[in-house]
Amino acid sequence: MPKSPVRLFQVLLLALVLFAPAAHTQAQQASKWAQVLSGQARLVRGIMQSDGSIEAGVHIQLEDGWKTYWRVPGDAGVPPDFNWAGSVNVSGIEVLWPAPVWLHDAFGVSIGYKKEVVFPIVVKPADWTKASTVKLTLNFAVCKDICAPVQADLVLDLPTQSIIPQYAGLIARYMTRVPKPVDQVDGLRVTAVRMETADKDVFLIVDVSDDGTSPTTDVFVDGPEEFYFTVPKEEASGSDGQKRYRIRVDGATDATVLNNADVNFVLVQGDNRVAQSWRLQ
């Protein structure tokens, strides 16, 4: 027997009451996915800190075989650009960078991430007693057989009430991949750096003391943007059995142009990831 119009209205009204809170909670947990070439991007919410700041993340998923880039993209590529204009009740947003990997393809050697990455962010509300809204225009590049710039426009509301963050584990997993300051890690560190010039090429000779957990160590260098530090080549061990790497500096024809330049090393060995600053002399 068909339902009466009144009974049908009551059923629909009950469904709206039941499902509206779930939809609202989901909106607090993550933004909508923004579809881009070969993938998608969104904002996800994490835990609230004792000082009122909120952990969140910029979550990018790509199809198999596709990649995106680190803040130093390598031979080819474009670093991601995070534009937070339009955010409400936000005094600052810090972007954290998971350690990247070397990516080799027909375009050259680049530095970045394959298939998925979460950039953890720390959102500092201007007034932690009030709700905040994070707005992000994310410009980044994706690459496989072709490379293309893409854009994602994302919005995430951050209410003040406490919730159980659905994506806290995802953010924490990538937070562990963010390099730690060198003084917080035992063993793995740069111990010496010198510059050499040969046939108008400039090289950094870098000695690294490792922690013995892995036979390989990846060394990434982030320095003045007019220079690019190429893939390190491991040489004979340095003093005391330390690993020694030769890194060519594209864009430099004389070592003097690097004198007093500040560079940042990211060292990756096994599960250890270290960030260390160095002033070249």
N, C-alpha and C positions, 0 to 999 in steps of 0.2 A: 504494500500500500504506500503511495507516495507521501512524503512528509509535507505537512502544511507549511505555508510561507512563514508563519510565525515561528514554528519549530526549526525550520531551516535557518532563519535569522539568528535564533538562539545558539545553534551549533556553530555558526560562523563567528559570532561574537565571542564564544568561549574559546575558539581556536586562536583568535587574535589575542585574547588575554593571556593564554598559555604560552604562545610563541613570541610575543613581543619582548619579554624580559630576556630571553635567550638571544635574540637578535641584537639587543642593546648591549648585552655583555660581550658578544662577539665583536661589536664595533669598538669596544674598549680594548680588546686584546690585539687586534690587527686592523690595518687599513685594508681596503679592497686591493686585490691584485691589479697592477697596471700591466697590460699586455704590451710586449715589445718584440721586435724581430728576434726569433729563436728563443724567447723566454718570457719572464715576468718578474716584477719587483713589487715589494710591499714594505710597510713598516710594521714591526711587531713590538709588543710591550713586554718588559721584564719586571723585575722587582723594584720596589721603592726603597731607597736607602734611608738611613736614620736621619740624614741631614735634609731630607725632602726631595733630593734629586731622584730621578727615575731612570733605570736602565731600559734601553730599547735597542732595536736593531734595524738596519736596512738589509732586507733579505732579498737576494737575487738568485733566481733559478734559471738555468740555461739548458737547452737541449744537448744531448750527447754530442761531443766533438766541438762544442762552442766554448769560448773563453771570454773573460773580461780582464781588466788591468788593475795593477797596483798603483800607488801614488807616483812611482817612477815606472813608466810602462816598458822601457827597454828600447830595442831597435825601432819598433813600430808600435803604434797604439796611442791611446789617449787616456790619461788618468781620469777617474770619476770626479765630477764636480758636484758638490752638495750645496744647494742654495736654500736657506731656511727662511727666506723673506715671507712675511705674512703670518709667521707663527705667533700665537697669542699667549701672553703670560709666560714668556720664556726669556730668561736673562742670558742663557748661553747653552750651546750644544757642543760637546766634545766628540769627535769621531775617532774611533780606535781602529787600527789597521792590523788584521791578522797577517801573520807572516805569509809571503807569497811563495810561488814555485817558479822555476825556469820553464819557459814554454818555447819549444822549437817547432817551427813550421816553415813553409815555403816563403813566408814574408821575412824571416829572420829569427832572432831570438828575443823574446819579450818576457816580461815579468808580470805575473798575475795569478788568476784563479780559473780552474776548470769546473764547469757544470754548476757549482753552487758556491756562494759565499754569503756570510752575514758580517756586515760591518757593525760591531757594537757601538752604540752611542750612549752618552750620559746627558740627560736633559735636566737643566737646572731651572726650575720655575722661578719667576720673579717674586711670586707670593705663593708659598707652598700650601697655603690654606685654600687656594682657589684652583679651579680646574685649568688645565693648559691645553692648547691645541698645537700640534707640531705639523707644519706644512713644509714639504720638501719638493723642490724641483731637482730631480736627479738626472744629470746628463752624463752618460757613460758610453763606452764603445763595446761592441761585441764582434767576435771574429771567428770564422771557420775558413771556408773557401773564399769568402768575401769578408771585408771588415766594414762596419757601418756604425755611425753615431746614432744613439737612441735616447729618448727622453721619457721619464716616468714622473707624473705628478701625483703626489701621495699626501694624504691627510690622516692623522691619527689623533683622536681625542684622548686626553689623559685626565680623567676625573680624580678627585682627591681621595675618594673612598678606597679602602684596601680591597684588593681582589687577589685571587689565586692566579698568578700569571701563567697562562697556558704555554707560552713560548719561552719561559725562563730557562728551561733546559737547553733549548736550541741556542739562545744567546750565550749561555754559560759555556757551551761547547766551543764556540768561536772565540769567546773571551780567553780561553786557555791557550789559544793560538796567537794571541797578541804578545809580541816579545816583551819580556820583563826587563826592567833596568838591570844593568850588569851587576850592580851591588846586591841584587837579590838572588843571584844564581851562583852556585859554586862551580869552578872549573872552566866553563866555556867563556872565553873572552879574547879580545884582541890584546896582544902584549907589546907589539911594536909595529910601527909603520914608517917606511921611508919612501922617497921618490927617486925614480931613475929616469934618465932620458936616453933613448937609443933610436938613431935614424929619424929624428924629429918626432918620435912617439914618446909620450910620457906614461910611465907605469907607477902604480902603487905596489910596493912589496910589503905584504901584510903577513905578520906572524900571528897564528891563532893557537891558543892553548885549549884543547878540547877536554870533554868530560869522560871520554872513553866509552860512551854508550853506543856509538855508531861509527863505522869506518868512513863515512862521508860527512862533510860539513858544507852547507851552502852558505855563501857569503854574498850579501846584497849591500850595495852602497848607495846612499841617498846624499847627494851633495849639491853644490851650486847648479842651478838649472841649466846653465849654458854648457855644462859638461855631462857626458854620459859614461858611466863606469861599466865596462863590458864584463862578460862572463869570466870569472876568475879561473886561472889555470894553476893547478897545484904543482908545486915544484918539490925539490928535495926538502926533507924536513929541516926546519930551522934549528936554532939552539934548543937544547934540552928536549929534542924530539918533537917540538911543536910543528904544526903544519904551516907551510909557507905558500902564499898565493901571489901570483903576478896578475895585476888587473890593469889593462890598458884604459887610458882616459881619453875618450873621443872628445875633440874640441880643444885640446891642449897641445901646443907645440913646444912649450917651454915650461919646465917645472916651476919657474918663479911665479907664474900666474896662479898657482895653487897655494903659494905660501900664505900661511895664516887662514886658509879656508877651513871652515867647519864642515865635517862630514859625519853622517850617521851610519854605523854599521848595523846590519841585522844578521845575526848568525843563527843557523838552524841546524841542529844535530839531534836526530831522533825526535824525542818529544820535548826537547829543550829549545827555547827560542829566546834570544838575548838581543837587547838594543843597547848600543854603546856609542857615545859621541867621541869625536877625536878632532883635534886641531892639527892640521898638516903643517909641518915645518921643513 
